[in-house]
Every structure is written in C-alpha cells, then in structure tokens.
C-alpha cells in the first residue's frame, strides 16, 4: 500500500472514531442540552450522500468510514431526542 | 461537471456546513458541558491529515472542505476550553 493511501486510511479512521467519545459521553451522562440536533441531522444527510458516492466509485474505505460515522451520528440523534 | 462530482461536492458541503449550527449554539449559549473535547481533538487530527492528503493528490474540494471543518472545530474547541 502506498504512503498516500495509508495517510488517507489514517485520516478516515480518525475522523470516524472521533465520534465515539461523544457517543460515550452522551450515553453516560444522558445530558444533551449543548449538542446541536441540526448539526447531526445535516451531517447525516451528507454522510448518506458520501455512502452513495462510495458505492458509485466503488471505494470500500469511503463506504465503510461513512457507514460507521453515520451509525455513531444516529446514536447521538437518538440520545438527543430521548433526553432533550 | 459529471453527476458523481456534483454528488461529492454536495456531500462535502453538507458534512462541512453541518458544524455551523454547533458553533452557533455553543457560542450563543456559552454552554459546552455536553460536548466531548476528545471528539473534536481527534476530529481535528483527522481533518489535518485530510488537508495534507488533499494537497498530495491536488484536490481543491478535499482541501477546502477540510480547512473549513477544521476551522469550525477549532472554534468549538476554543469555546469548550473557555466555558468548561
């Protein structure tokens, strides 16, 4: 694997796993007042388009990274709606 | 411009502007308790790598989208540290 592909993979991994601490904090504290529901709604729309884009250009990293981030975002939206 | 490029541009725009409502909410309410600092720290590291990746493959959309998202994330980190 070329260096640039490794760089892309590490970048994708970081921008994906970054959402885990927010999901954990939200789930643990059941406190969501400061979290913007519109952020995660707009983000989800973008992530879904990235997944379509990934399938279109047949790129597993783009598909996988955005499915994981979308799943984490859905968890935050659910917690936000539940503990509003 | 091909359809697939338009799809990528719309996806990039959504996942970038998504952070604006969070910046606004955080700045307006000066309340950051529920926001995960580790999320935005890890996200920033990933975004910086995406910017390097964008320069490496000479992709203006990747460079621009990630510079904007990184700037918005820095604003959230600053507000988080200030109003902790």
Backbone of each chain as nested JSON, in Angstrom:
{
  "chains": [
    {"id": "A", "residues": [
      {"number": 1, "name": "UNK", "atoms": {"N": [0.847, -1.198, 0.0], "CA": [0.0, 0.0, 0.0], "C": [0.888, 1.257, 0.0]}},
      {"number": 2, "name": "UNK", "atoms": {"N": [0.554, 2.191, -0.85], "CA": [1.346, 3.413, -0.944], "C": [1.138, 4.312, 0.281]}},
      {"number": 3, "name": "UNK", "atoms": {"N": [2.172, 5.167, 0.577], "CA": [2.081, 6.058, 1.746], "C": [0.822, 6.906, 1.727]}},
      {"number": 4, "name": "UNK", "atoms": {"N": [0.479, 7.414, 0.542], "CA": [-0.668, 8.324, 0.466], "C": [-1.965, 7.591, 0.825]}},
      {"number": 5, "name": "UNK", "atoms": {"N": [-2.02, 6.29, 0.47], "CA": [-3.227, 5.518, 0.814], "C": [-3.295, 5.288, 2.314]}},
      {"number": 6, "name": "UNK", "atoms": {"N": [-2.134, 5.061, 2.918], "CA": [-2.077, 4.887, 4.377], "C": [-2.523, 6.185, 5.052]}},
      {"number": 7, "name": "UNK", "atoms": {"N": [-2.065, 7.329, 4.513], "CA": [-2.437, 8.633, 5.068], "C": [-3.955, 8.807, 5.002]}},
      {"number": 8, "name": "UNK", "atoms": {"N": [-4.533, 8.465, 3.855], "CA": [-5.991, 8.571, 3.69], "C": [-6.743, 7.668, 4.646]}},
      {"number": 9, "name": "UNK", "atoms": {"N": [-6.199, 6.469, 4.844], "CA": [-6.832, 5.497, 5.741], "C": [-6.794, 5.993, 7.195]}},
      {"number": 10, "name": "UNK", "atoms": {"N": [-5.636, 6.56, 7.585], "CA": [-5.489, 7.069, 8.961], "C": [-6.414, 8.272, 9.148]}},
      {"number": 11, "name": "UNK", "atoms": {"N": [-6.472, 9.154, 8.154], "CA": [-7.345, 10.336, 8.228], "C": [-8.797, 9.884, 8.362]}},
      {"number": 12, "name": "UNK", "atoms": {"N": [-9.205, 8.924, 7.531], "CA": [-10.593, 8.427, 7.566], "C": [-10.89, 7.783, 8.918]}},
      {"number": 13, "name": "UNK", "atoms": {"N": [-9.935, 7.018, 9.437], "CA": [-10.13, 6.342, 10.734], "C": [-10.308, 7.383, 11.838]}},
      {"number": 14, "name": "UNK", "atoms": {"N": [-9.451, 8.413, 11.852], "CA": [-9.527, 9.438, 12.907], "C": [-10.859, 10.193, 12.842]}},
      {"number": 15, "name": "UNK", "atoms": {"N": [-11.262, 10.605, 11.623], "CA": [-12.499, 11.394, 11.505], "C": [-13.736, 10.523, 11.724]}},
      {"number": 16, "name": "UNK", "atoms": {"N": [-13.547, 9.215, 11.773], "CA": [-14.658, 8.295, 12.067], "C": [-14.718, 7.995, 13.56]}},
      {"number": 17, "name": "UNK", "atoms": {"N": [-13.605, 7.524, 14.132], "CA": [-13.617, 7.157, 15.558], "C": [-13.758, 8.385, 16.457]}},
      {"number": 18, "name": "UNK", "atoms": {"N": [-13.535, 9.577, 15.89], "CA": [-13.653, 10.81, 16.686], "C": [-15.023, 10.905, 17.34]}},
      {"number": 19, "name": "UNK", "atoms": {"N": [-16.049, 10.327, 16.716], "CA": [-17.418, 10.46, 17.235], "C": [-17.676, 9.528, 18.417]}},
      {"number": 20, "name": "UNK", "atoms": {"N": [-16.807, 8.534, 18.617], "CA": [-17.039, 7.558, 19.707], "C": [-17.057, 8.253, 21.082]}},
      {"number": 21, "name": "UNK", "atoms": {"N": [-16.083, 9.125, 21.397], "CA": [-16.123, 9.774, 22.724], "C": [-17.401, 10.591, 22.939]}},
      {"number": 22, "name": "UNK", "atoms": {"N": [-17.932, 11.201, 21.874], "CA": [-19.172, 11.99, 22.026], "C": [-20.359, 11.062, 22.289]}},
      {"number": 23, "name": "UNK", "atoms": {"N": [-20.392, 9.918, 21.585], "CA": [-21.483, 8.946, 21.821], "C": [-21.404, 8.456, 23.263]}},
      {"number": 24, "name": "UNK", "atoms": {"N": [-20.17, 8.123, 23.715], "CA": [-19.979, 7.606, 25.077], "C": [-20.404, 8.648, 26.114]}},
      {"number": 25, "name": "UNK", "atoms": {"N": [-19.945, 9.893, 25.936], "CA": [-20.229, 10.969, 26.905], "C": [-21.745, 11.199, 26.976]}},
      {"number": 26, "name": "UNK", "atoms": {"N": [-22.38, 11.234, 25.817], "CA": [-23.827, 11.476, 25.749], "C": [-24.59, 10.336, 26.392]}},
      {"number": 27, "name": "UNK", "atoms": {"N": [-24.148, 9.12, 26.088], "CA": [-24.818, 7.917, 26.632], "C": [-24.614, 7.847, 28.138]}},
      {"number": 28, "name": "UNK", "atoms": {"N": [-23.419, 8.131, 28.616], "CA": [-23.087, 8.027, 30.053], "C": [-23.834, 9.092, 30.857]}},
      {"number": 29, "name": "UNK", "atoms": {"N": [-23.78, 10.333, 30.382], "CA": [-24.337, 11.441, 31.168], "C": [-25.82, 11.68, 30.914]}},
      {"number": 30, "name": "UNK", "atoms": {"N": [-26.331, 11.105, 29.85], "CA": [-27.753, 11.308, 29.492], "C": [-28.056, 12.822, 29.451]}},
      {"number": 31, "name": "UNK", "atoms": {"N": [-27.057, 13.613, 29.062], "CA": [-27.227, 15.068, 29.035], "C": [-26.84, 15.557, 27.647]}},
      {"number": 32, "name": "UNK", "atoms": {"N": [-27.804, 16.183, 26.949], "CA": [-27.586, 16.51, 25.538], "C": [-27.904, 17.962, 25.2]}},
      {"number": 33, "name": "UNK", "atoms": {"N": [-28.158, 18.749, 26.251], "CA": [-28.621, 20.129, 26.057], "C": [-27.721, 20.922, 25.093]}},
      {"number": 34, "name": "UNK", "atoms": {"N": [-26.398, 20.767, 25.228], "CA": [-25.461, 21.591, 24.454], "C": [-25.217, 21.06, 23.042]}},
      {"number": 35, "name": "UNK", "atoms": {"N": [-25.768, 19.898, 22.734], "CA": [-25.49, 19.289, 21.432], "C": [-26.516, 19.77, 20.406]}},
      {"number": 36, "name": "UNK", "atoms": {"N": [-26.037, 20.141, 19.218], "CA": [-26.907, 20.695, 18.186], "C": [-27.529, 19.568, 17.36]}},
      {"number": 37, "name": "UNK", "atoms": {"N": [-28.859, 19.445, 17.455], "CA": [-29.555, 18.417, 16.671], "C": [-29.42, 18.717, 15.175]}},
      {"number": 38, "name": "UNK", "atoms": {"N": [-29.439, 20.023, 14.816], "CA": [-29.34, 20.344, 13.378], "C": [-27.972, 19.932, 12.834]}},
      {"number": 39, "name": "UNK", "atoms": {"N": [-26.921, 20.038, 13.692], "CA": [-25.6, 19.611, 13.207], "C": [-25.657, 18.154, 12.772]}},
      {"number": 40, "name": "UNK", "atoms": {"N": [-26.177, 17.303, 13.667], "CA": [-26.125, 15.869, 13.367], "C": [-27.122, 15.477, 12.26]}},
      {"number": 41, "name": "UNK", "atoms": {"N": [-28.2, 16.273, 12.116], "CA": [-29.149, 15.986, 11.031], "C": [-28.511, 16.294, 9.68]}},
      {"number": 42, "name": "UNK", "atoms": {"N": [-27.891, 17.483, 9.575], "CA": [-27.233, 17.881, 8.321], "C": [-26.05, 16.94, 8.049]}},
      {"number": 43, "name": "UNK", "atoms": {"N": [-25.315, 16.624, 9.108], "CA": [-24.155, 15.719, 8.965], "C": [-24.609, 14.367, 8.41]}},
      {"number": 44, "name": "UNK", "atoms": {"N": [-25.722, 13.861, 8.939], "CA": [-26.25, 12.565, 8.487], "C": [-26.601, 12.595, 7.006]}},
      {"number": 45, "name": "UNK", "atoms": {"N": [-27.22, 13.692, 6.571], "CA": [-27.572, 13.802, 5.139], "C": [-26.295, 13.73, 4.292]}},
      {"number": 46, "name": "UNK", "atoms": {"N": [-25.268, 14.461, 4.742], "CA": [-24.003, 14.456, 3.998], "C": [-23.36, 13.077, 3.998]}},
      {"number": 47, "name": "UNK", "atoms": {"N": [-23.4, 12.408, 5.163], "CA": [-22.784, 11.078, 5.276], "C": [-23.491, 10.079, 4.357]}},
      {"number": 48, "name": "UNK", "atoms": {"N": [-24.824, 10.175, 4.278], "CA": [-25.574, 9.257, 3.4], "C": [-25.174, 9.481, 1.94]}},
      {"number": 49, "name": "UNK", "atoms": {"N": [-24.979, 10.755, 1.569], "CA": [-24.542, 11.042, 0.196], "C": [-23.126, 10.491, -0.046]}},
      {"number": 50, "name": "UNK", "atoms": {"N": [-22.263, 10.603, 0.975], "CA": [-20.895, 10.049, 0.837], "C": [-20.949, 8.536, 0.634]}},
      {"number": 51, "name": "UNK", "atoms": {"N": [-21.919, 7.864, 1.305], "CA": [-22.051, 6.398, 1.156], "C": [-22.456, 6.078, -0.285]}},
      {"number": 52, "name": "UNK", "atoms": {"N": [-23.423, 6.845, -0.818], "CA": [-23.845, 6.645, -2.222], "C": [-22.639, 6.882, -3.137]}},
      {"number": 53, "name": "UNK", "atoms": {"N": [-21.907, 7.968, -2.862], "CA": [-20.711, 8.315, -3.651], "C": [-19.702, 7.172, -3.614]}},
      {"number": 54, "name": "UNK", "atoms": {"N": [-19.506, 6.605, -2.414], "CA": [-18.553, 5.498, -2.24], "C": [-18.937, 4.289, -3.067]}},
      {"number": 55, "name": "UNK", "atoms": {"N": [-20.236, 3.965, -3.077], "CA": [-20.696, 2.814, -3.882], "C": [-20.477, 3.119, -5.37]}},
      {"number": 56, "name": "UNK", "atoms": {"N": [-20.755, 4.38, -5.738], "CA": [-20.676, 4.778, -7.157], "C": [-19.243, 4.63, -7.676]}},
      {"number": 57, "name": "UNK", "atoms": {"N": [-18.254, 5.025, -6.838], "CA": [-16.866, 4.942, -7.305], "C": [-16.184, 3.684, -6.775]}},
      {"number": 58, "name": "UNK", "atoms": {"N": [-17.038, 2.798, -6.148], "CA": [-16.517, 1.51, -5.702], "C": [-15.347, 1.635, -4.73]}},
      {"number": 59, "name": "UNK", "atoms": {"N": [-15.51, 2.496, -3.713], "CA": [-14.427, 2.709, -2.749], "C": [-14.851, 2.216, -1.369]}},
      {"number": 60, "name": "UNK", "atoms": {"N": [-14.303, 1.081, -0.974], "CA": [-14.664, 0.474, 0.318], "C": [-14.338, 1.404, 1.502]}},
      {"number": 61, "name": "UNK", "atoms": {"N": [-13.144, 2.061, 1.527], "CA": [-12.845, 2.949, 2.661], "C": [-13.896, 4.048, 2.842]}},
      {"number": 62, "name": "UNK", "atoms": {"N": [-14.339, 4.66, 1.714], "CA": [-15.333, 5.75, 1.81], "C": [-16.662, 5.173, 2.311]}},
      {"number": 63, "name": "UNK", "atoms": {"N": [-17.049, 4.006, 1.787], "CA": [-18.313, 3.38, 2.216], "C": [-18.244, 3.033, 3.699]}},
      {"number": 64, "name": "UNK", "atoms": {"N": [-17.184, 2.332, 4.086], "CA": [-17.067, 1.845, 5.474], "C": [-16.99, 3.008, 6.473]}},
      {"number": 65, "name": "UNK", "atoms": {"N": [-16.106, 3.98, 6.193], "CA": [-15.916, 5.105, 7.134], "C": [-17.222, 5.854, 7.337]}},
      {"number": 66, "name": "UNK", "atoms": {"N": [-17.947, 6.084, 6.242], "CA": [-19.163, 6.892, 6.36], "C": [-20.333, 6.116, 6.944]}},
      {"number": 67, "name": "UNK", "atoms": {"N": [-20.367, 4.802, 6.753], "CA": [-21.412, 3.988, 7.42], "C": [-21.19, 4.011, 8.939]}},
      {"number": 68, "name": "UNK", "atoms": {"N": [-19.921, 3.888, 9.357], "CA": [-19.628, 3.896, 10.799], "C": [-19.975, 5.274, 11.391]}},
      {"number": 69, "name": "UNK", "atoms": {"N": [-19.534, 6.338, 10.708], "CA": [-19.821, 7.685, 11.233], "C": [-21.319, 7.951, 11.254]}},
      {"number": 70, "name": "UNK", "atoms": {"N": [-22.025, 7.48, 10.22], "CA": [-23.489, 7.666, 10.171], "C": [-24.145, 6.931, 11.337]}},
      {"number": 71, "name": "UNK", "atoms": {"N": [-23.672, 5.725, 11.629], "CA": [-24.229, 4.943, 12.744], "C": [-24.007, 5.677, 14.066]}},
      {"number": 72, "name": "UNK", "atoms": {"N": [-22.799, 6.187, 14.272], "CA": [-22.484, 6.934, 15.503], "C": [-23.348, 8.19, 15.588]}},
      {"number": 73, "name": "UNK", "atoms": {"N": [-23.544, 8.846, 14.457], "CA": [-24.371, 10.068, 14.434], "C": [-25.82, 9.745, 14.754]}},
      {"number": 74, "name": "UNK", "atoms": {"N": [-26.313, 8.623, 14.233], "CA": [-27.706, 8.211, 14.539], "C": [-27.852, 7.976, 16.042]}},
      {"number": 75, "name": "UNK", "atoms": {"N": [-26.843, 7.359, 16.653], "CA": [-26.874, 7.112, 18.11], "C": [-26.976, 8.436, 18.867]}},
      {"number": 76, "name": "UNK", "atoms": {"N": [-26.228, 9.451, 18.399], "CA": [-26.254, 10.758, 19.078], "C": [-27.632, 11.403, 18.873]}},
      {"number": 77, "name": "UNK", "atoms": {"N": [-28.183, 11.294, 17.661], "CA": [-29.508, 11.874, 17.389], "C": [-30.565, 11.194, 18.265]}},
      {"number": 78, "name": "UNK", "atoms": {"N": [-30.512, 9.881, 18.385], "CA": [-31.483, 9.134, 19.21], "C": [-31.383, 9.592, 20.669]}},
      {"number": 79, "name": "UNK", "atoms": {"N": [-30.136, 9.682, 21.165], "CA": [-29.951, 10.103, 22.567], "C": [-30.424, 11.532, 22.75]}},
      {"number": 80, "name": "UNK", "atoms": {"N": [-30.154, 12.374, 21.742], "CA": [-30.566, 13.794, 21.809], "C": [-32.095, 13.876, 21.887]}},
      {"number": 81, "name": "UNK", "atoms": {"N": [-32.79, 13.101, 21.062], "CA": [-34.257, 13.144, 21.047], "C": [-34.805, 12.581, 22.361]}},
      {"number": 82, "name": "UNK", "atoms": {"N": [-34.166, 11.528, 22.853], "CA": [-34.664, 10.85, 24.058], "C": [-34.458, 11.707, 25.312]}},
      {"number": 83, "name": "UNK", "atoms": {"N": [-33.319, 12.382, 25.433], "CA": [-33.011, 13.091, 26.691], "C": [-33.094, 14.609, 26.548]}},
      {"number": 84, "name": "UNK", "atoms": {"N": [-33.753, 15.079, 25.494], "CA": [-33.845, 16.527, 25.203], "C": [-34.201, 17.336, 26.444]}}
    ]},
    {"id": "B", "residues": [
      {"number": 1, "name": "UNK", "atoms": {"N": [-19.613, 19.417, -15.466], "CA": [-19.308, 18.61, -14.287], "C": [-20.223, 17.388, -14.267]}},
      {"number": 2, "name": "UNK", "atoms": {"N": [-19.589, 16.234, -14.053], "CA": [-20.369, 14.997, -14.032], "C": [-21.256, 14.915, -12.785]}},
      {"number": 3, "name": "UNK", "atoms": {"N": [-22.353, 14.109, -12.869], "CA": [-23.266, 13.95, -11.724], "C": [-22.534, 13.501, -10.466]}},
      {"number": 4, "name": "UNK", "atoms": {"N": [-21.628, 12.545, -10.645], "CA": [-20.955, 11.982, -9.476], "C": [-20.109, 13.055, -8.764]}},
      {"number": 5, "name": "UNK", "atoms": {"N": [-19.539, 13.981, -9.544], "CA": [-18.749, 15.06, -8.938], "C": [-19.65, 16.012, -8.163]}},
      {"number": 6, "name": "UNK", "atoms": {"N": [-20.846, 16.257, -8.733], "CA": [-21.823, 17.112, -8.047], "C": [-22.241, 16.456, -6.734]}},
      {"number": 7, "name": "UNK", "atoms": {"N": [-22.458, 15.126, -6.78], "CA": [-22.835, 14.38, -5.571], "C": [-21.735, 14.534, -4.506]}},
      {"number": 8, "name": "UNK", "atoms": {"N": [-20.493, 14.375, -4.917], "CA": [-19.367, 14.51, -3.976], "C": [-19.282, 15.908, -3.404]}},
      {"number": 9, "name": "UNK", "atoms": {"N": [-19.533, 16.898, -4.235], "CA": [-19.482, 18.296, -3.793], "C": [-20.588, 18.59, -2.786]}},
      {"number": 10, "name": "UNK", "atoms": {"N": [-21.811, 18.082, -3.066], "CA": [-22.937, 18.299, -2.144], "C": [-22.653, 17.581, -0.824]}},
      {"number": 11, "name": "UNK", "atoms": {"N": [-22.146, 16.346, -0.904], "CA": [-21.823, 15.573, 0.307], "C": [-20.783, 16.324, 1.139]}},
      {"number": 12, "name": "UNK", "atoms": {"N": [-19.736, 16.829, 0.47], "CA": [-18.656, 17.545, 1.17], "C": [-19.203, 18.827, 1.801]}},
      {"number": 13, "name": "UNK", "atoms": {"N": [-20.076, 19.517, 1.069], "CA": [-20.65, 20.769, 1.59], "C": [-21.495, 20.488, 2.832]}},
      {"number": 14, "name": "UNK", "atoms": {"N": [-22.341, 19.445, 2.771], "CA": [-23.199, 19.124, 3.925], "C": [-22.371, 18.739, 5.147]}},
      {"number": 15, "name": "UNK", "atoms": {"N": [-21.368, 17.874, 4.956], "CA": [-20.582, 17.414, 6.116], "C": [-19.65, 18.516, 6.626]}},
      {"number": 16, "name": "UNK", "atoms": {"N": [-19.546, 19.603, 5.868], "CA": [-18.751, 20.754, 6.319], "C": [-19.649, 21.76, 7.041]}},
      {"number": 17, "name": "UNK", "atoms": {"N": [-20.72, 22.193, 6.377], "CA": [-21.587, 23.221, 6.996], "C": [-22.351, 22.665, 8.192]}},
      {"number": 18, "name": "UNK", "atoms": {"N": [-22.387, 21.339, 8.319], "CA": [-23.09, 20.717, 9.455], "C": [-22.581, 21.272, 10.785]}},
      {"number": 19, "name": "UNK", "atoms": {"N": [-21.3, 21.669, 10.827], "CA": [-20.715, 22.104, 12.097], "C": [-21.116, 23.531, 12.469]}},
      {"number": 20, "name": "UNK", "atoms": {"N": [-21.661, 24.27, 11.495], "CA": [-22.006, 25.676, 11.771], "C": [-23.058, 25.78, 12.887]}},
      {"number": 21, "name": "UNK", "atoms": {"N": [-24.174, 25.009, 12.838], "CA": [-25.163, 25.118, 13.924], "C": [-24.578, 24.801, 15.299]}},
      {"number": 22, "name": "UNK", "atoms": {"N": [-23.594, 23.879, 15.371], "CA": [-22.981, 23.567, 16.678], "C": [-22.124, 24.736, 17.161]}},
      {"number": 23, "name": "UNK", "atoms": {"N": [-21.386, 25.349, 16.237], "CA": [-20.566, 26.51, 16.605], "C": [-21.481, 27.617, 17.111]}},
      {"number": 24, "name": "UNK", "atoms": {"N": [-22.593, 27.847, 16.382], "CA": [-23.519, 28.93, 16.746], "C": [-24.143, 28.65, 18.127]}},
      {"number": 25, "name": "UNK", "atoms": {"N": [-24.62, 27.436, 18.325], "CA": [-25.29, 27.058, 19.595], "C": [-24.294, 27.218, 20.77]}},
      {"number": 26, "name": "UNK", "atoms": {"N": [-23.075, 26.761, 20.554], "CA": [-22.043, 26.81, 21.605], "C": [-21.693, 28.258, 21.913]}},
      {"number": 27, "name": "UNK", "atoms": {"N": [-21.554, 29.059, 20.858], "CA": [-21.179, 30.475, 21.021], "C": [-22.318, 31.238, 21.676]}},
      {"number": 28, "name": "UNK", "atoms": {"N": [-23.566, 30.973, 21.268], "CA": [-24.73, 31.711, 21.793], "C": [-24.964, 31.372, 23.268]}},
      {"number": 29, "name": "UNK", "atoms": {"N": [-24.955, 30.078, 23.597], "CA": [-25.323, 29.652, 24.949], "C": [-24.149, 29.639, 25.922]}},
      {"number": 30, "name": "UNK", "atoms": {"N": [-22.951, 29.711, 25.363], "CA": [-21.753, 29.668, 26.229], "C": [-21.824, 28.447, 27.166]}},
      {"number": 31, "name": "UNK", "atoms": {"N": [-22.438, 27.38, 26.672], "CA": [-22.61, 26.174, 27.489], "C": [-22.063, 24.988, 26.701]}},
      {"number": 32, "name": "UNK", "atoms": {"N": [-21.056, 24.325, 27.257], "CA": [-20.325, 23.303, 26.499], "C": [-20.188, 21.984, 27.254]}},
      {"number": 33, "name": "UNK", "atoms": {"N": [-20.878, 21.868, 28.379], "CA": [-20.707, 20.709, 29.273], "C": [-20.874, 19.378, 28.529]}},
      {"number": 34, "name": "UNK", "atoms": {"N": [-21.874, 19.306, 27.625], "CA": [-22.203, 18.026, 26.979], "C": [-21.32, 17.715, 25.786]}},
      {"number": 35, "name": "UNK", "atoms": {"N": [-20.477, 18.661, 25.406], "CA": [-19.674, 18.468, 24.198], "C": [-18.358, 17.769, 24.557]}},
      {"number": 36, "name": "UNK", "atoms": {"N": [-17.992, 16.772, 23.769], "CA": [-16.799, 15.984, 24.05], "C": [-15.564, 16.653, 23.447]}},
      {"number": 37, "name": "UNK", "atoms": {"N": [-14.654, 17.088, 24.319], "CA": [-13.414, 17.712, 23.849], "C": [-12.572, 16.688, 23.075]}},
      {"number": 38, "name": "UNK", "atoms": {"N": [-12.601, 15.419, 23.549], "CA": [-11.778, 14.417, 22.841], "C": [-12.29, 14.205, 21.431]}},
      {"number": 39, "name": "UNK", "atoms": {"N": [-13.631, 14.306, 21.253], "CA": [-14.15, 14.159, 19.884], "C": [-13.516, 15.186, 18.966]}},
      {"number": 40, "name": "UNK", "atoms": {"N": [-13.563, 16.447, 19.368], "CA": [-13.074, 17.499, 18.467], "C": [-11.548, 17.489, 18.349]}},
      {"number": 41, "name": "UNK", "atoms": {"N": [-10.856, 16.973, 19.363], "CA": [-9.394, 16.872, 19.261], "C": [-9.013, 15.809, 18.241]}},
      {"number": 42, "name": "UNK", "atoms": {"N": [-9.642, 14.633, 18.358], "CA": [-9.348, 13.535, 17.414], "C": [-9.81, 13.924, 16.007]}},
      {"number": 43, "name": "UNK", "atoms": {"N": [-10.978, 14.572, 15.951], "CA": [-11.512, 15.01, 14.644], "C": [-10.533, 15.964, 13.971]}},
      {"number": 44, "name": "UNK", "atoms": {"N": [-9.987, 16.904, 14.764], "CA": [-9.03, 17.881, 14.221], "C": [-7.802, 17.189, 13.649]}},
      {"number": 45, "name": "UNK", "atoms": {"N": [-7.295, 16.185, 14.372], "CA": [-6.109, 15.457, 13.869], "C": [-6.431, 14.823, 12.509]}},
      {"number": 46, "name": "UNK", "atoms": {"N": [-7.619, 14.218, 12.425], "CA": [-8.025, 13.592, 11.168], "C": [-8.183, 14.605, 10.055]}},
      {"number": 47, "name": "UNK", "atoms": {"N": [-8.798, 15.746, 10.377], "CA": [-9.026, 16.789, 9.371], "C": [-7.692, 17.326, 8.841]}},
      {"number": 48, "name": "UNK", "atoms": {"N": [-6.72, 17.491, 9.742], "CA": [-5.402, 17.984, 9.307], "C": [-4.755, 16.989, 8.338]}},
      {"number": 49, "name": "UNK", "atoms": {"N": [-4.921, 15.693, 8.634], "CA": [-4.372, 14.673, 7.721], "C": [-5.095, 14.714, 6.376]}},
      {"number": 50, "name": "UNK", "atoms": {"N": [-6.435, 14.961, 6.411], "CA": [-7.185, 15.052, 5.156], "C": [-6.677, 16.238, 4.321]}},
      {"number": 51, "name": "UNK", "atoms": {"N": [-6.29, 17.33, 5.015], "CA": [-5.79, 18.512, 4.291], "C": [-4.459, 18.164, 3.606]}},
      {"number": 52, "name": "UNK", "atoms": {"N": [-3.582, 17.461, 4.335], "CA": [-2.299, 17.021, 3.748], "C": [-2.586, 16.103, 2.555]}},
      {"number": 53, "name": "UNK", "atoms": {"N": [-3.533, 15.182, 2.755], "CA": [-3.932, 14.24, 1.688], "C": [-4.429, 15.007, 0.469]}},
      {"number": 54, "name": "UNK", "atoms": {"N": [-5.253, 16.041, 0.718], "CA": [-5.815, 16.845, -0.374], "C": [-4.722, 17.536, -1.176]}},
      {"number": 55, "name": "UNK", "atoms": {"N": [-3.729, 18.096, -0.459], "CA": [-2.608, 18.747, -1.173], "C": [-1.839, 17.703, -1.989]}},
      {"number": 56, "name": "UNK", "atoms": {"N": [-1.668, 16.526, -1.399], "CA": [-0.851, 15.475, -2.028], "C": [-1.475, 15.013, -3.35]}},
      {"number": 57, "name": "UNK", "atoms": {"N": [-2.85, 14.915, -3.345], "CA": [-3.492, 14.436, -4.587], "C": [-4.07, 15.606, -5.375]}},
      {"number": 58, "name": "UNK", "atoms": {"N": [-3.706, 16.838, -4.906], "CA": [-4.096, 18.031, -5.638], "C": [-5.609, 18.165, -5.825]}},
      {"number": 59, "name": "UNK", "atoms": {"N": [-6.349, 17.994, -4.704], "CA": [-7.81, 18.046, -4.78], "C": [-8.319, 19.247, -3.985]}},
      {"number": 60, "name": "UNK", "atoms": {"N": [-8.734, 20.282, -4.702], "CA": [-9.21, 21.509, -4.056], "C": [-10.43, 21.245, -3.166]}},
      {"number": 61, "name": "UNK", "atoms": {"N": [-11.448, 20.467, -3.62], "CA": [-12.604, 20.214, -2.748], "C": [-12.209, 19.594, -1.4]}},
      {"number": 62, "name": "UNK", "atoms": {"N": [-11.278, 18.606, -1.418], "CA": [-10.863, 17.952, -0.166], "C": [-10.123, 18.959, 0.715]}},
      {"number": 63, "name": "UNK", "atoms": {"N": [-9.265, 19.781, 0.103], "CA": [-8.509, 20.779, 0.877], "C": [-9.473, 21.799, 1.484]}},
      {"number": 64, "name": "UNK", "atoms": {"N": [-10.345, 22.355, 0.64], "CA": [-11.25, 23.427, 1.092], "C": [-12.211, 22.928, 2.168]}},
      {"number": 65, "name": "UNK", "atoms": {"N": [-12.871, 21.786, 1.899], "CA": [-13.878, 21.261, 2.852], "C": [-13.243, 21.009, 4.218]}},
      {"number": 66, "name": "UNK", "atoms": {"N": [-12.051, 20.431, 4.209], "CA": [-11.429, 20.068, 5.492], "C": [-10.816, 21.256, 6.214]}},
      {"number": 67, "name": "UNK", "atoms": {"N": [-10.396, 22.279, 5.465], "CA": [-9.908, 23.511, 6.125], "C": [-11.078, 24.193, 6.833]}},
      {"number": 68, "name": "UNK", "atoms": {"N": [-12.249, 24.242, 6.158], "CA": [-13.425, 24.88, 6.769], "C": [-13.866, 24.093, 8.014]}},
      {"number": 69, "name": "UNK", "atoms": {"N": [-13.956, 22.761, 7.872], "CA": [-14.392, 21.951, 9.021], "C": [-13.397, 22.059, 10.164]}},
      {"number": 70, "name": "UNK", "atoms": {"N": [-12.113, 22.103, 9.831], "CA": [-11.077, 22.226, 10.876], "C": [-11.227, 23.568, 11.597]}},
      {"number": 71, "name": "UNK", "atoms": {"N": [-11.501, 24.636, 10.839], "CA": [-11.673, 25.965, 11.448], "C": [-12.868, 25.95, 12.394]}},
      {"number": 72, "name": "UNK", "atoms": {"N": [-13.986, 25.369, 11.944], "CA": [-15.187, 25.28, 12.793], "C": [-14.898, 24.448, 14.042]}},
      {"number": 73, "name": "UNK", "atoms": {"N": [-14.152, 23.372, 13.864], "CA": [-13.81, 22.511, 15.016], "C": [-12.917, 23.25, 16.005]}},
      {"number": 74, "name": "UNK", "atoms": {"N": [-11.986, 24.048, 15.49], "CA": [-11.106, 24.834, 16.38], "C": [-11.953, 25.816, 17.196]}},
      {"number": 75, "name": "UNK", "atoms": {"N": [-12.961, 26.431, 16.547], "CA": [-13.848, 27.363, 17.26], "C": [-14.565, 26.646, 18.405]}},
      {"number": 76, "name": "UNK", "atoms": {"N": [-15.011, 25.412, 18.148], "CA": [-15.715, 24.641, 19.187], "C": [-14.737, 24.29, 20.315]}},
      {"number": 77, "name": "UNK", "atoms": {"N": [-13.524, 23.91, 19.955], "CA": [-12.514, 23.563, 20.984], "C": [-12.206, 24.79, 21.841]}},
      {"number": 78, "name": "UNK", "atoms": {"N": [-12.039, 25.945, 21.206], "CA": [-11.734, 27.188, 21.949], "C": [-12.871, 27.495, 22.915]}},
      {"number": 79, "name": "UNK", "atoms": {"N": [-14.115, 27.41, 22.417], "CA": [-15.272, 27.715, 23.274], "C": [-15.374, 26.697, 24.395]}},
      {"number": 80, "name": "UNK", "atoms": {"N": [-15.077, 25.431, 24.067], "CA": [-15.131, 24.358, 25.083], "C": [-14.123, 24.658, 26.203]}},
      {"number": 81, "name": "UNK", "atoms": {"N": [-12.906, 25.049, 25.832], "CA": [-11.864, 25.316, 26.831], "C": [-12.229, 26.564, 27.642]}},
      {"number": 82, "name": "UNK", "atoms": {"N": [-12.792, 27.561, 26.964], "CA": [-13.105, 28.829, 27.622], "C": [-14.267, 28.682, 28.607]}},
      {"number": 83, "name": "UNK", "atoms": {"N": [-15.3, 27.939, 28.239], "CA": [-16.514, 27.892, 29.08], "C": [-16.661, 26.563, 29.803]}},
      {"number": 84, "name": "UNK", "atoms": {"N": [-15.575, 25.791, 29.891], "CA": [-15.636, 24.452, 30.511], "C": [-16.396, 24.463, 31.84]}}
    ]}
  ]
}
